Amino acid sequence: MSDDEKTADAASDDMKRKFREALEKKNAQSRKGEAHLDGDSAVHSTHGAVTKREFRRKSG
């Protein structure tokens, strides 16, 4: 291997390490929140439409 290839491999390994650290940091941020294991939703009293729409054909 020449010196250029060694420096390219070292730069590539350094870049991979930086990306891996950034990904681990990102994943740690998303895991920090609540798990919501109780399954309780924020929406409690939903209801359907008040009136049913009626579609008529246009005559003439």
PQR file with spaces between the fields and no chain letter, atoms N, CA, C, O and H, PARSE charges and radii, in Angstrom:
ATOM       1  N    MET     1       0.828   -1.182    0.000 -0.4000 1.5000
ATOM       2  CA   MET     1       0.000    0.000    0.000 -0.0000 2.0000
ATOM       3  C    MET     1       0.874    1.248    0.000  0.5500 1.7000
ATOM       4  O    MET     1       1.914    1.290    0.657 -0.5500 1.4000
ATOM       5  N    SER     2       0.463    2.214   -0.707 -0.4000 1.5000
ATOM       6  CA   SER     2       1.226    3.454   -0.728 -0.0000 2.0000
ATOM       7  C    SER     2       0.725    4.380    0.383  0.5500 1.7000
ATOM       8  O    SER     2      -0.281    4.104    1.037 -0.5500 1.4000
ATOM       9  H    SER     2      -0.382    2.180   -1.241  0.4000 1.0000
ATOM      10  N    ASP     3       1.431    5.452    0.574 -0.4000 1.5000
ATOM      11  CA   ASP     3       1.056    6.408    1.622 -0.0000 2.0000
ATOM      12  C    ASP     3      -0.302    7.050    1.332  0.5500 1.7000
ATOM      13  O    ASP     3      -1.057    7.350    2.257 -0.5500 1.4000
ATOM      14  H    ASP     3       2.248    5.676    0.043  0.4000 1.0000
ATOM      15  N    ASP     4      -0.614    7.260    0.047 -0.4000 1.5000
ATOM      16  CA   ASP     4      -1.897    7.868   -0.321 -0.0000 2.0000
ATOM      17  C    ASP     4      -3.059    6.956    0.070  0.5500 1.7000
ATOM      18  O    ASP     4      -4.085    7.425    0.561 -0.5500 1.4000
ATOM      19  H    ASP     4       0.000    7.016   -0.704  0.4000 1.0000
ATOM      20  N    GLU     5      -2.891    5.657   -0.151 -0.4000 1.5000
ATOM      21  CA   GLU     5      -3.960    4.717    0.181 -0.0000 2.0000
ATOM      22  C    GLU     5      -4.158    4.628    1.697  0.5500 1.7000
ATOM      23  O    GLU     5      -5.287    4.513    2.176 -0.5500 1.4000
ATOM      24  H    GLU     5      -2.057    5.277   -0.550  0.4000 1.0000
ATOM      25  N    LYS     6      -3.057    4.682    2.443 -0.4000 1.5000
ATOM      26  CA   LYS     6      -3.150    4.626    3.902 -0.0000 2.0000
ATOM      27  C    LYS     6      -3.884    5.846    4.448  0.5500 1.7000
ATOM      28  O    LYS     6      -4.716    5.721    5.346 -0.5500 1.4000
ATOM      29  H    LYS     6      -2.140    4.775    2.054  0.4000 1.0000
ATOM      30  N    THR     7      -3.577    7.020    3.910 -0.4000 1.5000
ATOM      31  CA   THR     7      -4.242    8.235    4.382 -0.0000 2.0000
ATOM      32  C    THR     7      -5.711    8.245    3.960  0.5500 1.7000
ATOM      33  O    THR     7      -6.566    8.748    4.689 -0.5500 1.4000
ATOM      34  H    THR     7      -2.901    7.120    3.180  0.4000 1.0000
ATOM      35  N    ALA     8      -6.000    7.696    2.793 -0.4000 1.5000
ATOM      36  CA   ALA     8      -7.387    7.628    2.336 -0.0000 2.0000
ATOM      37  C    ALA     8      -8.187    6.678    3.226  0.5500 1.7000
ATOM      38  O    ALA     8      -9.333    6.964    3.574 -0.5500 1.4000
ATOM      39  H    ALA     8      -5.306    7.288    2.200  0.4000 1.0000
ATOM      40  N    ASP     9      -7.570    5.529    3.598 -0.4000 1.5000
ATOM      41  CA   ASP     9      -8.247    4.589    4.493 -0.0000 2.0000
ATOM      42  C    ASP     9      -8.458    5.212    5.869  0.5500 1.7000
ATOM      43  O    ASP     9      -9.513    5.036    6.477 -0.5500 1.4000
ATOM      44  H    ASP     9      -6.640    5.296    3.315  0.4000 1.0000
ATOM      45  N    ALA    10      -7.466    5.933    6.354 -0.4000 1.5000
ATOM      46  CA   ALA    10      -7.581    6.575    7.662 -0.0000 2.0000
ATOM      47  C    ALA    10      -8.670    7.648    7.634  0.5500 1.7000
ATOM      48  O    ALA    10      -9.443    7.777    8.583 -0.5500 1.4000
ATOM      49  H    ALA    10      -6.608    6.076    5.860  0.4000 1.0000
ATOM      50  N    ALA    11      -8.728    8.407    6.557 -0.4000 1.5000
ATOM      51  CA   ALA    11      -9.755    9.437    6.428 -0.0000 2.0000
ATOM      52  C    ALA    11     -11.138    8.797    6.338  0.5500 1.7000
ATOM      53  O    ALA    11     -12.102    9.292    6.924 -0.5500 1.4000
ATOM      54  H    ALA    11      -8.100    8.301    5.786  0.4000 1.0000
ATOM      55  N    SER    12     -11.224    7.697    5.602 -0.4000 1.5000
ATOM      56  CA   SER    12     -12.498    6.993    5.485 -0.0000 2.0000
ATOM      57  C    SER    12     -12.945    6.435    6.829  0.5500 1.7000
ATOM      58  O    SER    12     -14.118    6.543    7.186 -0.5500 1.4000
ATOM      59  H    SER    12     -10.442    7.295    5.126  0.4000 1.0000
ATOM      60  N    ASP    13     -12.020    5.839    7.578 -0.4000 1.5000
ATOM      61  CA   ASP    13     -12.352    5.308    8.899 -0.0000 2.0000
ATOM      62  C    ASP    13     -12.769    6.421    9.851  0.5500 1.7000
ATOM      63  O    ASP    13     -13.684    6.252   10.657 -0.5500 1.4000
ATOM      64  H    ASP    13     -11.067    5.751    7.288  0.4000 1.0000
ATOM      65  N    ASP    14     -12.091    7.556    9.753 -0.4000 1.5000
ATOM      66  CA   ASP    14     -12.430    8.689   10.606 -0.0000 2.0000
ATOM      67  C    ASP    14     -13.832    9.202   10.277  0.5500 1.7000
ATOM      68  O    ASP    14     -14.610    9.525   11.174 -0.5500 1.4000
ATOM      69  H    ASP    14     -11.348    7.694    9.098  0.4000 1.0000
ATOM      70  N    MET    15     -14.144    9.273    8.991 -0.4000 1.5000
ATOM      71  CA   MET    15     -15.467    9.737    8.565 -0.0000 2.0000
ATOM      72  C    MET    15     -16.549    8.763    9.029  0.5500 1.7000
ATOM      73  O    MET    15     -17.603    9.191    9.499 -0.5500 1.4000
ATOM      74  H    MET    15     -13.512    9.011    8.261  0.4000 1.0000
ATOM      75  N    LYS    16     -16.298    7.453    8.900 -0.4000 1.5000
ATOM      76  CA   LYS    16     -17.262    6.452    9.357 -0.0000 2.0000
ATOM      77  C    LYS    16     -17.483    6.567   10.859  0.5500 1.7000
ATOM      78  O    LYS    16     -18.612    6.444   11.336 -0.5500 1.4000
ATOM      79  H    LYS    16     -15.442    7.105    8.517  0.4000 1.0000
ATOM      80  N    ARG    17     -16.412    6.803   11.601 -0.4000 1.5000
ATOM      81  CA   ARG    17     -16.515    6.941   13.052 -0.0000 2.0000
ATOM      82  C    ARG    17     -17.362    8.154   13.421  0.5500 1.7000
ATOM      83  O    ARG    17     -18.189    8.082   14.330 -0.5500 1.4000
ATOM      84  H    ARG    17     -15.496    6.903   11.214  0.4000 1.0000
ATOM      85  N    LYS    18     -17.161    9.265   12.720 -0.4000 1.5000
ATOM      86  CA   LYS    18     -17.930   10.475   12.989 -0.0000 2.0000
ATOM      87  C    LYS    18     -19.408   10.255   12.691  0.5500 1.7000
ATOM      88  O    LYS    18     -20.263   10.669   13.474 -0.5500 1.4000
ATOM      89  H    LYS    18     -16.490    9.323   11.981  0.4000 1.0000
ATOM      90  N    PHE    19     -19.718    9.610   11.572 -0.4000 1.5000
ATOM      91  CA   PHE    19     -21.102    9.341   11.228 -0.0000 2.0000
ATOM      92  C    PHE    19     -21.748    8.395   12.240  0.5500 1.7000
ATOM      93  O    PHE    19     -22.905    8.574   12.618 -0.5500 1.4000
ATOM      94  H    PHE    19     -19.023    9.273   10.936  0.4000 1.0000
ATOM      95  N    ARG    20     -20.985    7.384   12.676 -0.4000 1.5000
ATOM      96  CA   ARG    20     -21.504    6.435   13.655 -0.0000 2.0000
ATOM      97  C    ARG    20     -21.815    7.133   14.975  0.5500 1.7000
ATOM      98  O    ARG    20     -22.848    6.869   15.591 -0.5500 1.4000
ATOM      99  H    ARG    20     -20.045    7.238   12.369  0.4000 1.0000
ATOM     100  N    GLU    21     -20.923    8.024   15.411 -0.4000 1.5000
ATOM     101  CA   GLU    21     -21.148    8.775   16.648 -0.0000 2.0000
ATOM     102  C    GLU    21     -22.370    9.682   16.521  0.5500 1.7000
ATOM     103  O    GLU    21     -23.157    9.801   17.460 -0.5500 1.4000
ATOM     104  H    GLU    21     -20.084    8.238   14.910  0.4000 1.0000
ATOM     105  N    ALA    22     -22.527   10.318   15.367 -0.4000 1.5000
ATOM     106  CA   ALA    22     -23.684   11.191   15.159 -0.0000 2.0000
ATOM     107  C    ALA    22     -24.980   10.379   15.174  0.5500 1.7000
ATOM     108  O    ALA    22     -25.986   10.831   15.720 -0.5500 1.4000
ATOM     109  H    ALA    22     -21.888   10.221   14.604  0.4000 1.0000
ATOM     110  N    LEU    23     -24.960    9.193   14.583 -0.4000 1.5000
ATOM     111  CA   LEU    23     -26.145    8.345   14.570 -0.0000 2.0000
ATOM     112  C    LEU    23     -26.489    7.864   15.978  0.5500 1.7000
ATOM     113  O    LEU    23     -27.661    7.821   16.353 -0.5500 1.4000
ATOM     114  H    LEU    23     -24.142    8.826   14.139  0.4000 1.0000
ATOM     115  N    GLU    24     -25.473    7.503   16.753 -0.4000 1.5000
ATOM     116  CA   GLU    24     -25.716    7.073   18.128 -0.0000 2.0000
ATOM     117  C    GLU    24     -26.291    8.218   18.960  0.5500 1.7000
ATOM     118  O    GLU    24     -27.170    8.003   19.794 -0.5500 1.4000
ATOM     119  H    GLU    24     -24.521    7.538   16.448  0.4000 1.0000
ATOM     120  N    LYS    25     -25.797    9.425   18.733 -0.4000 1.5000
ATOM     121  CA   LYS    25     -26.311   10.588   19.453 -0.0000 2.0000
ATOM     122  C    LYS    25     -27.767   10.846   19.075  0.5500 1.7000
ATOM     123  O    LYS    25     -28.589   11.153   19.938 -0.5500 1.4000
ATOM     124  H    LYS    25     -25.082    9.600   18.055  0.4000 1.0000
ATOM     125  N    LYS    26     -28.086   10.723   17.789 -0.4000 1.5000
ATOM     126  CA   LYS    26     -29.450   10.937   17.325 -0.0000 2.0000
ATOM     127  C    LYS    26     -30.392    9.896   17.923  0.5500 1.7000
ATOM     128  O    LYS    26     -31.483   10.234   18.381 -0.5500 1.4000
ATOM     129  H    LYS    26     -27.418   10.474   17.088  0.4000 1.0000
ATOM     130  N    ASN    27     -29.970    8.629   17.920 -0.4000 1.5000
ATOM     131  CA   ASN    27     -30.799    7.571   18.468 -0.0000 2.0000
ATOM     132  C    ASN    27     -30.976    7.723   19.976  0.5500 1.7000
ATOM     133  O    ASN    27     -32.039    7.402   20.507 -0.5500 1.4000
ATOM     134  H    ASN    27     -29.083    8.355   17.548  0.4000 1.0000
ATOM     135  N    ALA    28     -29.963    8.201   20.659 -0.4000 1.5000
ATOM     136  CA   ALA    28     -30.071    8.414   22.102 -0.0000 2.0000
ATOM     137  C    ALA    28     -31.084    9.517   22.395  0.5500 1.7000
ATOM     138  O    ALA    28     -31.799    9.443   23.395 -0.5500 1.4000
ATOM     139  H    ALA    28     -29.100    8.462   20.227  0.4000 1.0000
ATOM     140  N    GLN    29     -31.156   10.528   21.548 -0.4000 1.5000
ATOM     141  CA   GLN    29     -32.130   11.611   21.730 -0.0000 2.0000
ATOM     142  C    GLN    29     -33.550   11.088   21.581  0.5500 1.7000
ATOM     143  O    GLN    29     -34.427   11.461   22.360 -0.5500 1.4000
ATOM     144  H    GLN    29     -30.575   10.587   20.736  0.4000 1.0000
ATOM     145  N    SER    30     -33.792   10.234   20.601 -0.4000 1.5000
ATOM     146  CA   SER    30     -35.144    9.743   20.367 -0.0000 2.0000
ATOM     147  C    SER    30     -35.571    8.749   21.437  0.5500 1.7000
ATOM     148  O    SER    30     -36.764    8.632   21.716 -0.5500 1.4000
ATOM     149  H    SER    30     -33.080    9.931   19.969  0.4000 1.0000
ATOM     150  N    ARG    31     -34.632    8.029   22.045 -0.4000 1.5000
ATOM     151  CA   ARG    31     -34.960    7.070   23.101 -0.0000 2.0000
ATOM     152  C    ARG    31     -35.215    7.745   24.440  0.5500 1.7000
ATOM     153  O    ARG    31     -35.711    7.109   25.369 -0.5500 1.4000
ATOM     154  H    ARG    31     -33.662    8.124   21.819  0.4000 1.0000
ATOM     155  N    LYS    32     -34.882    9.018   24.548 -0.4000 1.5000
ATOM     156  CA   LYS    32     -34.962    9.725   25.807 -0.0000 2.0000
ATOM     157  C    LYS    32     -36.404    9.995   26.239  0.5500 1.7000
ATOM     158  O    LYS    32     -36.647   10.161   27.434 -0.5500 1.4000
ATOM     159  H    LYS    32     -34.479    9.535   23.793  0.4000 1.0000
ATOM     160  N    GLY    33     -37.361   10.044   25.326 -0.4000 1.5000
ATOM     161  CA   GLY    33     -38.734   10.399   25.638 -0.0000 2.0000
ATOM     162  C    GLY    33     -39.502    9.288   26.323  0.5500 1.7000
ATOM     163  O    GLY    33     -38.949    8.232   26.629 -0.5500 1.4000
ATOM     164  H    GLY    33     -37.163    9.909   24.355  0.4000 1.0000
ATOM     165  N    GLU    34     -40.779    9.535   26.560 -0.4000 1.5000
ATOM     166  CA   GLU    34     -41.631    8.558   27.217 -0.0000 2.0000
ATOM     167  C    GLU    34     -41.939    7.400   26.275  0.5500 1.7000
ATOM     168  O    GLU    34     -41.994    7.575   25.058 -0.5500 1.4000
ATOM     169  H    GLU    34     -41.227   10.394   26.311  0.4000 1.0000
ATOM     170  N    ALA    35     -42.139    6.229   26.845 -0.4000 1.5000
ATOM     171  CA   ALA    35     -42.408    5.053   26.039 -0.0000 2.0000
ATOM     172  C    ALA    35     -43.898    4.901   25.745  0.5500 1.7000
ATOM     173  O    ALA    35     -44.262    4.220   24.786 -0.5500 1.4000
ATOM     174  H    ALA    35     -42.095    6.087   27.834  0.4000 1.0000
ATOM     175  N    HIS    36     -44.770    5.518   26.544 -0.4000 1.5000
ATOM     176  CA   HIS    36     -46.222    5.423   26.389 -0.0000 2.0000
ATOM     177  C    HIS    36     -46.686    3.969   26.409  0.5500 1.7000
ATOM     178  O    HIS    36     -47.493    3.548   25.581 -0.5500 1.4000
ATOM     179  H    HIS    36     -44.474    6.072   27.323  0.4000 1.0000
ATOM     180  N    LEU    37     -46.168    3.224   27.356 -0.4000 1.5000
ATOM     181  CA   LEU    37     -46.506    1.812   27.446 -0.0000 2.0000
ATOM     182  C    LEU    37     -47.903    1.577   28.003  0.5500 1.7000
ATOM     183  O    LEU    37     -48.435    0.474   27.879 -0.5500 1.4000
ATOM     184  H    LEU    37     -45.512    3.566   28.029  0.4000 1.0000
ATOM     185  N    ASP    38     -48.513    2.601   28.620 -0.4000 1.5000
ATOM     186  CA   ASP    38     -49.856    2.424   29.160 -0.0000 2.0000
ATOM     187  C    ASP    38     -50.909    2.398   28.054  0.5500 1.7000
ATOM     188  O    ASP    38     -52.029    1.947   28.293 -0.5500 1.4000
ATOM     189  H    ASP    38     -48.080    3.497   28.721  0.4000 1.0000
ATOM     190  N    GLY    39     -50.584    2.865   26.870 -0.4000 1.5000
ATOM     191  CA   GLY    39     -51.493    2.797   25.731 -0.0000 2.0000
ATOM     192  C    GLY    39     -52.607    3.814   25.787  0.5500 1.7000
ATOM     193  O    GLY    39     -53.570    3.683   25.032 -0.5500 1.4000
ATOM     194  H    GLY    39     -49.674    3.231   26.676  0.4000 1.0000
ATOM     195  N    ASP    40     -52.531    4.825   26.640 -0.4000 1.5000
ATOM     196  CA   ASP    40     -53.575    5.825   26.760 -0.0000 2.0000
ATOM     197  C    ASP    40     -53.369    6.901   25.703  0.5500 1.7000
ATOM     198  O    ASP    40     -52.280    7.460   25.578 -0.5500 1.4000
ATOM     199  H    ASP    40     -51.748    4.932   27.253  0.4000 1.0000
ATOM     200  N    SER    41     -54.403    7.182   24.959 -0.4000 1.5000
ATOM     201  CA   SER    41     -54.318    8.172   23.898 -0.0000 2.0000
ATOM     202  C    SER    41     -54.682    9.550   24.441  0.5500 1.7000
ATOM     203  O    SER    41     -55.381    9.657   25.449 -0.5500 1.4000
ATOM     204  H    SER    41     -55.289    6.728   25.061  0.4000 1.0000
ATOM     205  N    ALA    42     -54.217   10.593   23.782 -0.4000 1.5000
ATOM     206  CA   ALA    42     -54.563   11.952   24.167 -0.0000 2.0000
ATOM     207  C    ALA    42     -55.976   12.307   23.716  0.5500 1.7000
ATOM     208  O    ALA    42     -56.567   13.245   24.251 -0.5500 1.4000
ATOM     209  H    ALA    42     -53.650   10.506   22.963  0.4000 1.0000
ATOM     210  N    VAL    43     -56.525   11.591   22.759 -0.4000 1.5000
ATOM     211  CA   VAL    43     -57.862   11.842   22.246 -0.0000 2.0000
ATOM     212  C    VAL    43     -58.824   10.914   22.961  0.5500 1.7000
ATOM     213  O    VAL    43     -58.710    9.693   22.848 -0.5500 1.4000
ATOM     214  H    VAL    43     -56.045   10.828   22.325  0.4000 1.0000
ATOM     215  N    HIS    44     -59.776   11.482   23.700 -0.4000 1.5000
ATOM     216  CA   HIS    44     -60.670   10.652   24.504 -0.0000 2.0000
ATOM     217  C    HIS    44     -62.111   10.648   24.014  0.5500 1.7000
ATOM     218  O    HIS    44     -62.719    9.580   23.937 -0.5500 1.4000
ATOM     219  H    HIS    44     -59.868   12.473   23.792  0.4000 1.0000
ATOM     220  N    SER    45     -62.673   11.790   23.683 -0.4000 1.5000
ATOM     221  CA   SER    45     -64.088   11.820   23.333 -0.0000 2.0000
ATOM     222  C    SER    45     -64.261   12.242   21.878  0.5500 1.7000
ATOM     223  O    SER    45     -64.502   13.414   21.587 -0.5500 1.4000
ATOM     224  H    SER    45     -62.180   12.658   23.745  0.4000 1.0000
ATOM     225  N    THR    46     -64.138   11.300   20.989 -0.4000 1.5000
ATOM     226  CA   THR    46     -64.324   11.606   19.575 -0.0000 2.0000
ATOM     227  C    THR    46     -65.754   11.273   19.182  0.5500 1.7000
ATOM     228  O    THR    46     -66.402   10.442   19.820 -0.5500 1.4000
ATOM     229  H    THR    46     -63.942   10.349   21.225  0.4000 1.0000
ATOM     230  N    HIS    47     -66.232   11.902   18.161 -0.4000 1.5000
ATOM     231  CA   HIS    47     -67.564   11.602   17.663 -0.0000 2.0000
ATOM     232  C    HIS    47     -67.548   11.705   16.149  0.5500 1.7000
ATOM     233  O    HIS    47     -66.668   12.333   15.561 -0.5500 1.4000
ATOM     234  H    HIS    47     -65.706   12.577   17.643  0.4000 1.0000
ATOM     235  N    GLY    48     -68.531   11.080   15.533 -0.4000 1.5000
ATOM     236  CA   GLY    48     -68.621   11.092   14.084 -0.0000 2.0000
ATOM     237  C    GLY    48     -69.186   12.403   13.579  0.5500 1.7000
ATOM     238  O    GLY    48     -69.319   13.367   14.334 -0.5500 1.4000
ATOM     239  H    GLY    48     -69.246   10.570   16.011  0.4000 1.0000
ATOM     240  N    ALA    49     -69.515   12.433   12.308 -0.4000 1.5000
ATOM     241  CA   ALA    49     -70.088   13.626   11.722 -0.0000 2.0000
ATOM     242  C    ALA    49     -71.471   13.889   12.311  0.5500 1.7000
ATOM     243  O    ALA    49     -72.212   12.955   12.614 -0.5500 1.4000
ATOM     244  H    ALA    49     -69.406   11.651   11.695  0.4000 1.0000
ATOM     245  N    VAL    50     -71.810   15.161   12.470 -0.4000 1.5000
ATOM     246  CA   VAL    50     -73.093   15.539   13.074 -0.0000 2.0000
ATOM     247  C    VAL    50     -74.230   15.220   12.122  0.5500 1.7000
ATOM     248  O    VAL    50     -75.255   14.685   12.544 -0.5500 1.4000
ATOM     249  H    VAL    50     -71.207   15.920   12.223  0.4000 1.0000
ATOM     250  N    THR    51     -74.069   15.536   10.855 -0.4000 1.5000
ATOM     251  CA   THR    51     -75.119   15.247    9.875 -0.0000 2.0000
ATOM     252  C    THR    51     -74.534   14.427    8.743  0.5500 1.7000
ATOM     253  O    THR    51     -73.347   14.525    8.430 -0.5500 1.4000
ATOM     254  H    THR    51     -73.236   15.971   10.512  0.4000 1.0000
ATOM     255  N    LYS    52     -75.380   13.621    8.139 -0.4000 1.5000
ATOM     256  CA   LYS    52     -74.942   12.825    7.007 -0.0000 2.0000
ATOM     257  C    LYS    52     -75.202   13.632    5.738  0.5500 1.7000
ATOM     258  O    LYS    52     -76.314   14.112    5.517 -0.5500 1.4000
ATOM     259  H    LYS    52     -76.344   13.541    8.393  0.4000 1.0000
ATOM     260  N    ARG    53     -74.193   13.775    4.926 -0.4000 1.5000
ATOM     261  CA   ARG    53     -74.358   14.549    3.700 -0.0000 2.0000
ATOM     262  C    ARG    53     -75.155   13.752    2.679  0.5500 1.7000
ATOM     263  O    ARG    53     -75.021   12.532    2.577 -0.5500 1.4000
ATOM     264  H    ARG    53     -73.290   13.385    5.105  0.4000 1.0000
ATOM     265  N    GLU    54     -75.974   14.451    1.940 -0.4000 1.5000
ATOM     266  CA   GLU    54     -76.793   13.808    0.918 -0.0000 2.0000
ATOM     267  C    GLU    54     -76.386   14.377   -0.438  0.5500 1.7000
ATOM     268  O    GLU    54     -76.384   15.592   -0.637 -0.5500 1.4000
ATOM     269  H    GLU    54     -76.083   15.442    2.023  0.4000 1.0000
ATOM     270  N    PHE    55     -76.046   13.494   -1.359 -0.4000 1.5000
ATOM     271  CA   PHE    55     -75.626   13.907   -2.695 -0.0000 2.0000
ATOM     272  C    PHE    55     -76.759   13.602   -3.663  0.5500 1.7000
ATOM     273  O    PHE    55     -77.288   12.491   -3.688 -0.5500 1.4000
ATOM     274  H    PHE    55     -76.048   12.507   -1.197  0.4000 1.0000
ATOM     275  N    ARG    56     -77.129   14.613   -4.469 -0.4000 1.5000
ATOM     276  CA   ARG    56     -78.189   14.430   -5.466 -0.0000 2.0000
ATOM     277  C    ARG    56     -77.624   14.741   -6.842  0.5500 1.7000
ATOM     278  O    ARG    56     -76.709   15.549   -7.005 -0.5500 1.4000
ATOM     279  H    ARG    56     -76.699   15.516   -4.449  0.4000 1.0000
ATOM     280  N    ARG    57     -78.188   14.090   -7.786 -0.4000 1.5000
ATOM     281  CA   ARG    57     -77.766   14.350   -9.169 -0.0000 2.0000
ATOM     282  C    ARG    57     -78.383   15.642   -9.652  0.5500 1.7000
ATOM     283  O    ARG    57     -79.482   16.026   -9.255 -0.5500 1.4000
ATOM     284  H    ARG    57     -78.931   13.434   -7.653  0.4000 1.0000
ATOM     285  N    LYS    58     -77.658   16.283  -10.500 -0.4000 1.5000
ATOM     286  CA   LYS    58     -78.139   17.530  -11.069 -0.0000 2.0000
ATOM     287  C    LYS    58     -79.221   17.199  -12.118  0.5500 1.7000
ATOM     288  O    LYS    58     -78.970   16.400  -13.020 -0.5500 1.4000
ATOM     289  H    LYS    58     -76.765   15.971  -10.823  0.4000 1.0000
ATOM     290  N    SER    59     -80.395   17.792  -12.015 -0.4000 1.5000
ATOM     291  CA   SER    59     -81.462   17.483  -12.969 -0.0000 2.0000
ATOM     292  C    SER    59     -81.454   18.507  -14.100  0.5500 1.7000
ATOM     293  O    SER    59     -81.568   19.713  -13.885 -0.5500 1.4000
ATOM     294  H    SER    59     -80.599   18.441  -11.282  0.4000 1.0000
ATOM     295  N    GLY    60     -81.314   17.980  -15.302 -0.4000 1.5000
ATOM     296  CA   GLY    60     -81.407   18.819  -16.483 -0.0000 2.0000
ATOM     297  C    GLY    60     -80.224   19.560  -16.744  0.5500 1.7000
ATOM     298  O    GLY    60     -80.168   20.312  -17.717 -0.5500 1.4000
ATOM     299  H    GLY    60     -81.221   16.999  -15.476  0.4000 1.0000
